């Protein structure tokens, strides 16, 4: 059953490289033919040398020189054909990486916690290359090329003597049996080895990200012991795997290089002694017997390559098979429920009687609200109250489990995800600025600085500090983000939201990671946003929202209070207690 799954995965992998199959066939035939010509030339050269020494042949040194040149020439042609396999692997690897990244970015939000960015990066950089080599160079060199060269060798050996051919085939079968020894556990060891290396890479990445905490809390000894334990466990697996591989190689060497050569020379001497063939022709059979041995071994090599690649294929396909969030919309479209679109022209968002659960845990319990165009509305409350889930539902990261959300006259479930998200810009607490220029980060496209980019930066109060730099909008943002403060980076991200010109801006804890001065700068920018922008904020920092039009206090998945900042203070309820706690 497992073998069948391995072959199904490999067949699927080949499907991703189907455009490269013609090139693979051409390179394989060319390389296989060159390998045969190389070994047959070596055989002819050996035969000539023995023939001259024994007096069976009168060939001159010039003939031998031609054979030597032929060997080098065929080797050169074979090496050029390897470039084709490099091309095949690079193209397939690029396609797999693009597909994996696309699927990861499009997956349902519920899977985000299962696959960290570090884990996906590890699979992109480790598992994908191991997959592509199994359909390129390895498969050609270890399977198809030996088959081509071996078939030609059998034809040539039959022309010399059928008895020698039978002996070669017999020795090859014995060689194949020996090479299969110690292979039963290699696959499970390979799976364990891949997982061990992945876990070690993830742990090192975590250490690199938390290096300040490690130094502050003096965690060096603990983490060193943990890393040492992981490396030792993985090392034991690698050692066992290498040991089994070594046994296989030694058996292969004995059966191929010792038993086969001695048998051929003995039979050849007997046949030469009774005058059936000249002994010089026996020397021709030695390199050709090796090609027949490689051909027979190739059948087992194919299975071994697939087995060794299987753990990597499973890890790659696990990401590629993640369900896309677009299926959430399709499920809604299949529903018989029909909801009338918003009739009130002033309403931007309608959120009617929505409930939501993560598994058995209920997060939102019958929440209803509506937001008018140009309003600034915030959902406040303690961590875990459910306010971030409201934001995720608005952005379409999760489907509402009952009720239907509407925005800008569109109903979630009756439009594509792309159409739905055209209504929203998003400002996160974890700023995502890419290795692009400031202008490109604002516009999220490559091109020159235009007035729309400048206008967005001005409206976000970002242009002043940008123009103080030497390159301004053309400044490249790298790992250190060009030395900008957290508040400045947040205003660049806000400029991106304004550049998109979506009717609704959703903010998720936009100031939680900022100092007080930076928070005040971002707050001032948000307060100055024009009335054409509808703002929906999720935060526990109440200072940010004191000038908002309406606040909703969320407790245990329910809206318990609503009103302006002043109204909620006067009510003396949950909001007032939170405000006093933060300002005491």
SEKEMI-435973 format. One record per residue (C-alpha): residue number from 1; chain; y, x, z. Coordinates in pm, whole numbers. Layout:
// residues N
{NUM A {Y X Z}}
...
// end
This chain:
// residues 584
{1 A {0 0 0}}
{2 A {235 284 90}}
{3 A {149 471 -229}}
{4 A {226 160 -433}}
{5 A {567 133 -267}}
{6 A {633 502 -338}}
{7 A {563 450 -707}}
{8 A {779 137 -715}}
{9 A {1067 333 -562}}
{10 A {1016 614 -810}}
{11 A {1008 371 -1101}}
{12 A {1336 228 -975}}
{13 A {1483 577 -947}}
{14 A {1389 652 -1308}}
{15 A {1564 329 -1406}}
{16 A {1894 475 -1284}}
{17 A {1839 773 -1517}}
{18 A {1721 580 -1823}}
{19 A {2019 696 -2032}}
{20 A {1904 1054 -1976}}
{21 A {1540 1000 -2080}}
{22 A {1583 1112 -2447}}
{23 A {1740 1440 -2331}}
{24 A {1462 1480 -2072}}
{25 A {1192 1440 -2341}}
{26 A {1358 1688 -2578}}
{27 A {1406 1952 -2306}}
{28 A {1054 1903 -2171}}
{29 A {886 1940 -2512}}
{30 A {1100 2241 -2596}}
{31 A {1034 2410 -2263}}
{32 A {660 2326 -2268}}
{33 A {624 2472 -2616}}
{34 A {817 2784 -2515}}
{35 A {599 2835 -2207}}
{36 A {286 2813 -2425}}
{37 A {429 3061 -2673}}
{38 A {524 3298 -2390}}
{39 A {176 3302 -2237}}
{40 A {-4 3309 -2570}}
{41 A {217 3602 -2676}}
{42 A {129 3782 -2353}}
{43 A {-237 3707 -2423}}
{44 A {-213 3842 -2777}}
{45 A {-35 4150 -2645}}
{46 A {-311 4212 -2388}}
{47 A {-575 4153 -2653}}
{48 A {-406 4401 -2885}}
{49 A {-383 4668 -2617}}
{50 A {-752 4630 -2526}}
{51 A {-847 4619 -2893}}
{52 A {-661 4942 -2969}}
{53 A {-805 5118 -2662}}
{54 A {-1163 5006 -2737}}
{55 A {-1130 5069 -3109}}
{56 A {-1178 4702 -3200}}
{57 A {-827 4676 -3350}}
{58 A {-601 4905 -3548}}
{59 A {-270 4736 -3469}}
{60 A {31 4965 -3441}}
{61 A {287 4988 -3165}}
{62 A {536 4806 -3388}}
{63 A {315 4495 -3377}}
{64 A {306 4514 -2999}}
{65 A {684 4554 -2989}}
{66 A {718 4232 -3191}}
{67 A {503 4050 -2932}}
{68 A {723 4183 -2650}}
{69 A {1039 4071 -2831}}
{70 A {873 3732 -2885}}
{71 A {805 3695 -2511}}
{72 A {1170 3768 -2426}}
{73 A {1296 3540 -2703}}
{74 A {1081 3245 -2596}}
{75 A {1184 3301 -2232}}
{76 A {1549 3289 -2334}}
{77 A {1501 2959 -2521}}
{78 A {1315 2815 -2222}}
{79 A {1600 2912 -1989}}
{80 A {1855 2739 -2213}}
{81 A {1652 2419 -2198}}
{82 A {1696 2419 -1819}}
{83 A {2063 2337 -1871}}
{84 A {1954 1997 -1994}}
{85 A {1783 1925 -1663}}
{86 A {2096 2029 -1475}}
{87 A {2293 1778 -1685}}
{88 A {2036 1504 -1617}}
{89 A {2041 1563 -1241}}
{90 A {2422 1576 -1222}}
{91 A {2466 1252 -1419}}
{92 A {2201 1070 -1215}}
{93 A {2338 1206 -889}}
{94 A {2689 1088 -978}}
{95 A {2559 741 -1065}}
{96 A {2359 714 -741}}
{97 A {2654 830 -530}}
{98 A {2888 582 -698}}
{99 A {2638 299 -652}}
{100 A {2575 386 -287}}
{101 A {2944 414 -207}}
{102 A {3019 87 -387}}
{103 A {2744 -93 -197}}
{104 A {2853 54 136}}
{105 A {3212 -54 84}}
{106 A {3104 -400 -35}}
{107 A {2839 -466 230}}
{108 A {2848 -754 474}}
{109 A {3054 -665 778}}
{110 A {2759 -738 1009}}
{111 A {2587 -418 884}}
{112 A {2885 -190 953}}
{113 A {2767 -107 1304}}
{114 A {2422 0 1177}}
{115 A {2542 260 927}}
{116 A {2816 496 1038}}
{117 A {3028 686 788}}
{118 A {2861 1010 905}}
{119 A {2515 869 838}}
{120 A {2610 752 489}}
{121 A {2775 1087 412}}
{122 A {2456 1264 521}}
{123 A {2252 1050 283}}
{124 A {2496 1112 -2}}
{125 A {2492 1490 41}}
{126 A {2124 1540 134}}
{127 A {1902 1254 19}}
{128 A {2061 1188 -321}}
{129 A {2017 1552 -443}}
{130 A {1653 1548 -327}}
{131 A {1598 1231 -528}}
{132 A {1754 1361 -848}}
{133 A {1560 1689 -849}}
{134 A {1239 1486 -842}}
{135 A {1323 1322 -1176}}
{136 A {1474 1630 -1340}}
{137 A {1372 1992 -1313}}
{138 A {1082 1954 -1067}}
{139 A {910 1674 -1255}}
{140 A {945 1855 -1586}}
{141 A {849 2205 -1471}}
{142 A {567 2099 -1239}}
{143 A {420 1809 -1437}}
{144 A {510 1759 -1803}}
{145 A {570 2116 -1917}}
{146 A {230 2238 -1784}}
{147 A {62 1942 -1955}}
{148 A {213 2032 -2294}}
{149 A {142 2402 -2257}}
{150 A {-210 2332 -2125}}
{151 A {-303 2109 -2420}}
{152 A {-195 2376 -2667}}
{153 A {-392 2635 -2465}}
{154 A {-711 2427 -2478}}
{155 A {-682 2400 -2858}}
{156 A {-640 2776 -2890}}
{157 A {-927 2850 -2649}}
{158 A {-1161 2619 -2840}}
{159 A {-1080 2822 -3149}}
{160 A {-1194 3136 -2962}}
{161 A {-1510 3008 -2788}}
{162 A {-1617 2672 -2647}}
{163 A {-1808 2829 -2354}}
{164 A {-1499 3009 -2226}}
{165 A {-1307 2682 -2258}}
{166 A {-1563 2497 -2045}}
{167 A {-1551 2772 -1781}}
{168 A {-1171 2751 -1772}}
{169 A {-1182 2374 -1723}}
{170 A {-1446 2411 -1446}}
{171 A {-1241 2672 -1261}}
{172 A {-934 2452 -1297}}
{173 A {-1111 2153 -1141}}
{174 A {-1213 2374 -850}}
{175 A {-857 2497 -823}}
{176 A {-727 2139 -819}}
{177 A {-966 2045 -538}}
{178 A {-853 2342 -330}}
{179 A {-485 2274 -388}}
{180 A {-526 1917 -262}}
{181 A {-653 2046 73}}
{182 A {-414 2010 369}}
{183 A {-197 1755 180}}
{184 A {-290 1445 381}}
{185 A {-25 1492 647}}
{186 A {253 1632 433}}
{187 A {420 1298 363}}
{188 A {449 1187 725}}
{189 A {570 1534 817}}
{190 A {827 1515 537}}
{191 A {958 1181 671}}
{192 A {981 1323 1022}}
{193 A {1149 1639 894}}
{194 A {1414 1445 696}}
{195 A {1492 1223 995}}
{196 A {1515 1522 1226}}
{197 A {1762 1701 1001}}
{198 A {1969 1383 966}}
{199 A {1982 1330 1343}}
{200 A {2087 1691 1396}}
{201 A {2364 1661 1135}}
{202 A {2491 1339 1297}}
{203 A {2489 1500 1642}}
{204 A {2687 1804 1517}}
{205 A {2939 1568 1355}}
{206 A {2979 1379 1684}}
{207 A {3035 1707 1868}}
{208 A {3301 1811 1616}}
{209 A {3482 1478 1654}}
{210 A {3466 1487 2033}}
{211 A {3541 1856 2085}}
{212 A {3837 1784 2316}}
{213 A {3625 1562 2544}}
{214 A {3346 1822 2543}}
{215 A {3587 2094 2655}}
{216 A {3771 1873 2904}}
{217 A {3459 1745 3078}}
{218 A {3271 2075 3054}}
{219 A {2987 1928 2851}}
{220 A {2887 2251 2677}}
{221 A {2559 2304 2868}}
{222 A {2445 1942 2824}}
{223 A {2521 1931 2453}}
{224 A {2379 2276 2391}}
{225 A {2050 2173 2556}}
{226 A {2041 1852 2355}}
{227 A {2109 2037 2029}}
{228 A {1850 2300 2117}}
{229 A {1592 2028 2188}}
{230 A {1663 1854 1855}}
{231 A {1646 2180 1662}}
{232 A {1322 2281 1834}}
{233 A {1156 1945 1763}}
{234 A {1263 1956 1398}}
{235 A {1159 2322 1384}}
{236 A {808 2236 1502}}
{237 A {778 1979 1226}}
{238 A {907 2225 965}}
{239 A {667 2491 1095}}
{240 A {366 2257 1069}}
{241 A {476 2144 723}}
{242 A {521 2505 608}}
{243 A {184 2600 756}}
{244 A {5 2330 557}}
{245 A {194 2431 244}}
{246 A {99 2793 306}}
{247 A {-271 2704 336}}
{248 A {-249 2517 9}}
{249 A {-81 2810 -166}}
{250 A {-338 3059 -37}}
{251 A {-629 2842 -150}}
{252 A {-460 2799 -483}}
{253 A {-415 3175 -515}}
{254 A {-780 3244 -431}}
{255 A {-924 2986 -669}}
{256 A {-674 3052 -946}}
{257 A {-607 3422 -938}}
{258 A {-935 3557 -802}}
{259 A {-1227 3329 -879}}
{260 A {-1105 3223 -1224}}
{261 A {-1019 3575 -1344}}
{262 A {-1345 3726 -1219}}
{263 A {-1549 3443 -1376}}
{264 A {-1375 3474 -1714}}
{265 A {-1411 3851 -1724}}
{266 A {-1779 3827 -1631}}
{267 A {-1856 3562 -1895}}
{268 A {-1642 3744 -2150}}
{269 A {-1827 4069 -2087}}
{270 A {-2160 3892 -2135}}
{271 A {-2047 3724 -2460}}
{272 A {-1897 4050 -2587}}
{273 A {-2217 4234 -2495}}
{274 A {-2430 4004 -2711}}
{275 A {-2175 4020 -2994}}
{276 A {-2047 3660 -2981}}
{277 A {-1678 3756 -2947}}
{278 A {-1491 4084 -2919}}
{279 A {-1394 4171 -2561}}
{280 A {-1030 4199 -2665}}
{281 A {-1029 3819 -2722}}
{282 A {-1137 3772 -2361}}
{283 A {-804 3918 -2253}}
{284 A {-631 3647 -2458}}
{285 A {-803 3381 -2248}}
{286 A {-664 3502 -1914}}
{287 A {-302 3381 -1950}}
{288 A {-421 3068 -2133}}
{289 A {-660 2982 -1848}}
{290 A {-364 2989 -1615}}
{291 A {-190 2729 -1835}}
{292 A {-497 2503 -1826}}
{293 A {-505 2541 -1448}}
{294 A {-135 2448 -1431}}
{295 A {-204 2145 -1652}}
{296 A {-479 2012 -1426}}
{297 A {-272 2079 -1115}}
{298 A {19 1896 -1273}}
{299 A {-157 1560 -1226}}
{300 A {-160 1621 -851}}
{301 A {190 1767 -857}}
{302 A {332 1440 -987}}
{303 A {194 1250 -688}}
{304 A {309 1524 -450}}
{305 A {664 1520 -588}}
{306 A {685 1143 -550}}
{307 A {548 1165 -195}}
{308 A {798 1433 -95}}
{309 A {1086 1242 -252}}
{310 A {977 910 -101}}
{311 A {1159 948 236}}
{312 A {1479 1039 52}}
{313 A {1443 746 -191}}
{314 A {1393 502 96}}
{315 A {1708 624 270}}
{316 A {1911 598 -51}}
{317 A {1779 254 -146}}
{318 A {1833 130 209}}
{319 A {2207 166 152}}
{320 A {2194 43 -207}}
{321 A {2006 -272 -98}}
{322 A {2261 -377 161}}
{323 A {2374 -734 81}}
{324 A {2720 -756 -69}}
{325 A {2978 -968 104}}
{326 A {3034 -1158 -223}}
{327 A {2713 -1347 -145}}
{328 A {2899 -1505 144}}
{329 A {3128 -1679 -102}}
{330 A {2834 -1792 -313}}
{331 A {2674 -1951 -8}}
{332 A {2993 -2142 57}}
{333 A {3009 -2254 -306}}
{334 A {2655 -2392 -284}}
{335 A {2762 -2617 1}}
{336 A {2802 -2988 -59}}
{337 A {3108 -2989 165}}
{338 A {3440 -3041 -10}}
{339 A {3766 -2977 173}}
{340 A {4099 -3095 42}}
{341 A {4341 -2807 -16}}
{342 A {4653 -2775 195}}
{343 A {4895 -3052 97}}
{344 A {5185 -2939 314}}
{345 A {5381 -2696 96}}
{346 A {5513 -2511 403}}
{347 A {5169 -2428 540}}
{348 A {5037 -2082 458}}
{349 A {4716 -2086 666}}
{350 A {4491 -2363 794}}
{351 A {4222 -2272 1048}}
{352 A {4055 -2604 1143}}
{353 A {3797 -2626 1425}}
{354 A {3634 -2289 1355}}
{355 A {3349 -2154 1565}}
{356 A {3167 -1825 1524}}
{357 A {2875 -1642 1689}}
{358 A {2733 -1290 1666}}
{359 A {2365 -1375 1688}}
{360 A {2323 -1573 2008}}
{361 A {2663 -1470 2146}}
{362 A {2937 -1726 2084}}
{363 A {3267 -1552 2014}}
{364 A {3493 -1835 1891}}
{365 A {3462 -2189 2019}}
{366 A {3630 -2465 1812}}
{367 A {3957 -2283 1742}}
{368 A {4226 -2462 1539}}
{369 A {4572 -2356 1429}}
{370 A {4800 -2357 1125}}
{371 A {5071 -2112 1021}}
{372 A {5374 -2188 808}}
{373 A {5524 -1965 541}}
{374 A {5736 -1684 680}}
{375 A {5615 -1724 1039}}
{376 A {5526 -1430 1259}}
{377 A {5226 -1534 1466}}
{378 A {5024 -1324 1710}}
{379 A {4694 -1367 1887}}
{380 A {4700 -1194 2223}}
{381 A {4451 -1151 2502}}
{382 A {4221 -906 2669}}
{383 A {3959 -699 2487}}
{384 A {3654 -900 2390}}
{385 A {3836 -1234 2395}}
{386 A {3764 -1299 2026}}
{387 A {4106 -1236 1874}}
{388 A {3981 -960 1637}}
{389 A {3713 -1197 1506}}
{390 A {3992 -1435 1396}}
{391 A {4140 -1151 1190}}
{392 A {3801 -1071 1032}}
{393 A {3748 -1435 939}}
{394 A {4091 -1452 777}}
{395 A {4016 -1140 568}}
{396 A {3679 -1284 462}}
{397 A {3479 -1011 637}}
{398 A {3271 -1289 794}}
{399 A {3214 -1646 677}}
{400 A {3311 -1925 914}}
{401 A {2997 -2086 1049}}
{402 A {3157 -2427 1058}}
{403 A {3485 -2551 921}}
{404 A {3667 -2414 617}}
{405 A {3958 -2170 627}}
{406 A {4243 -2216 378}}
{407 A {4521 -1978 280}}
{408 A {4799 -2008 22}}
{409 A {4646 -2328 -117}}
{410 A {4303 -2168 -165}}
{411 A {3985 -2255 19}}
{412 A {3748 -1982 130}}
{413 A {3426 -2049 -57}}
{414 A {3586 -2202 -365}}
{415 A {3730 -1877 -501}}
{416 A {3606 -1522 -549}}
{417 A {3652 -1267 -272}}
{418 A {3894 -1078 -493}}
{419 A {4111 -1388 -539}}
{420 A {4098 -1464 -167}}
{421 A {4210 -1115 -66}}
{422 A {4503 -1115 -305}}
{423 A {4666 -1331 -37}}
{424 A {4649 -1057 227}}
{425 A {4775 -710 312}}
{426 A {4620 -529 606}}
{427 A {4767 -293 867}}
{428 A {4509 -138 1099}}
{429 A {4529 56 1423}}
{430 A {4313 324 1255}}
{431 A {4541 432 975}}
{432 A {4362 516 651}}
{433 A {4584 751 453}}
{434 A {4408 939 176}}
{435 A {4435 1290 33}}
{436 A {4703 1177 -211}}
{437 A {5081 1200 -226}}
{438 A {5292 969 -10}}
{439 A {5384 764 -318}}
{440 A {5020 734 -423}}
{441 A {4923 629 -71}}
{442 A {5184 354 -80}}
{443 A {5096 227 -428}}
{444 A {4726 320 -403}}
{445 A {4738 430 -765}}
{446 A {4811 750 -952}}
{447 A {5147 779 -1118}}
{448 A {5512 870 -1074}}
{449 A {5745 738 -806}}
{450 A {5912 415 -914}}
{451 A {6172 188 -760}}
{452 A {5912 -52 -622}}
{453 A {5762 230 -414}}
{454 A {6107 332 -289}}
{455 A {6194 -27 -204}}
{456 A {5873 -72 -4}}
{457 A {5943 251 189}}
{458 A {6302 143 261}}
{459 A {6190 -198 388}}
{460 A {5938 -22 615}}
{461 A {6211 215 745}}
{462 A {6012 509 610}}
{463 A {6236 650 337}}
{464 A {6475 829 572}}
{465 A {6217 1063 724}}
{466 A {6034 1100 390}}
{467 A {6346 1234 218}}
{468 A {6393 1486 499}}
{469 A {6083 1667 376}}
{470 A {6094 1918 92}}
{471 A {5881 1715 -150}}
{472 A {5963 1364 -32}}
{473 A {5744 1103 -196}}
{474 A {5548 1380 -371}}
{475 A {5436 1531 -41}}
{476 A {5056 1556 -23}}
{477 A {4895 1400 283}}
{478 A {4603 1609 400}}
{479 A {4399 1639 718}}
{480 A {4708 1699 935}}
{481 A {4904 1426 753}}
{482 A {5190 1666 674}}
{483 A {5298 1677 1040}}
{484 A {5416 1315 1052}}
{485 A {5404 1135 1386}}
{486 A {5182 834 1449}}
{487 A {5477 596 1419}}
{488 A {5584 751 1088}}
{489 A {5233 726 947}}
{490 A {5216 363 1058}}
{491 A {5540 291 871}}
{492 A {5395 453 556}}
{493 A {5094 225 596}}
{494 A {5330 -71 644}}
{495 A {5511 29 323}}
{496 A {5174 2 148}}
{497 A {5143 -357 275}}
{498 A {5490 -441 148}}
{499 A {5422 -276 -188}}
{500 A {5123 -503 -245}}
{501 A {5362 -795 -197}}
{502 A {5090 -1025 -64}}
{503 A {5218 -1343 102}}
{504 A {5035 -1266 430}}
{505 A {5025 -942 629}}
{506 A {4742 -915 883}}
{507 A {4794 -658 1158}}
{508 A {4511 -539 1382}}
{509 A {4644 -365 1694}}
{510 A {4909 -183 1487}}
{511 A {5066 -1 1786}}
{512 A {4776 49 2026}}
{513 A {4742 421 1944}}
{514 A {5117 497 1950}}
{515 A {5347 634 2217}}
{516 A {5631 416 2343}}
{517 A {5895 561 2110}}
{518 A {5672 524 1803}}
{519 A {5575 174 1913}}
{520 A {5941 73 1935}}
{521 A {6006 215 1586}}
{522 A {5718 18 1436}}
{523 A {5818 -294 1632}}
{524 A {6169 -273 1493}}
{525 A {6030 -243 1140}}
{526 A {5807 -548 1189}}
{527 A {6092 -752 1341}}
{528 A {6304 -676 1032}}
{529 A {6043 -796 783}}
{530 A {6191 -1064 557}}
{531 A {6106 -1431 597}}
{532 A {5910 -1413 273}}
{533 A {5636 -1235 470}}
{534 A {5394 -1429 684}}
{535 A {5267 -1203 962}}
{536 A {4946 -1256 1157}}
{537 A {4902 -997 1432}}
{538 A {4614 -932 1670}}
{539 A {4716 -726 1971}}
{540 A {4701 -678 2344}}
{541 A {5038 -496 2349}}
{542 A {5269 -786 2435}}
{543 A {5592 -593 2383}}
{544 A {5521 -591 2010}}
{545 A {5521 -972 1985}}
{546 A {5807 -1083 2210}}
{547 A {6020 -1172 1905}}
{548 A {5738 -1351 1716}}
{549 A {5772 -1718 1627}}
{550 A {5452 -1820 1802}}
{551 A {5189 -1663 2026}}
{552 A {4832 -1781 2086}}
{553 A {4658 -1665 2402}}
{554 A {4283 -1628 2346}}
{555 A {4041 -1627 2640}}
{556 A {3662 -1626 2594}}
{557 A {3683 -1752 2237}}
{558 A {3926 -2036 2309}}
{559 A {4301 -2076 2263}}
{560 A {4426 -2156 2612}}
{561 A {4804 -2131 2557}}
{562 A {5051 -2128 2269}}
{563 A {5427 -2100 2231}}
{564 A {5704 -1844 2205}}
{565 A {5729 -1547 2436}}
{566 A {5988 -1720 2656}}
{567 A {5802 -2051 2663}}
{568 A {5479 -1886 2773}}
{569 A {5658 -1692 3048}}
{570 A {5807 -2016 3177}}
{571 A {5464 -2184 3179}}
{572 A {5346 -1930 3434}}
{573 A {4992 -1917 3298}}
{574 A {4763 -1648 3156}}
{575 A {5029 -1496 2930}}
{576 A {5272 -1448 3216}}
{577 A {5007 -1270 3423}}
{578 A {4927 -1039 3129}}
{579 A {5297 -967 3076}}
{580 A {5354 -887 3443}}
{581 A {5047 -663 3445}}
{582 A {5175 -461 3148}}
{583 A {5532 -437 3277}}
{584 A {5470 -378 3644}}
// end
